[in-house]
Amino acid sequence: MNVIKDNTLRKIVLYVHMIKNVLNNPLFKTVAIYRIKLFAPHIGGSVYKTE
């Protein structure tokens, strides 16, 4: 069980570093925003509907 927890923690740390790099890079930031708008418009729509 400890090995699994260590692996998941390492993955989370890697994702955090990736997100930090993306936020620091303006090109990646625009691409990420564009992809979120492309793939997840229904998420924003459901949020607006619940409000």
Secondary structure, 3 states (H helix, E strand, C coil): CHHHHHHHHHHHHHHHHHHHHHHHCHHHHHHHHHHHHHHCHHHHHHHHHHC
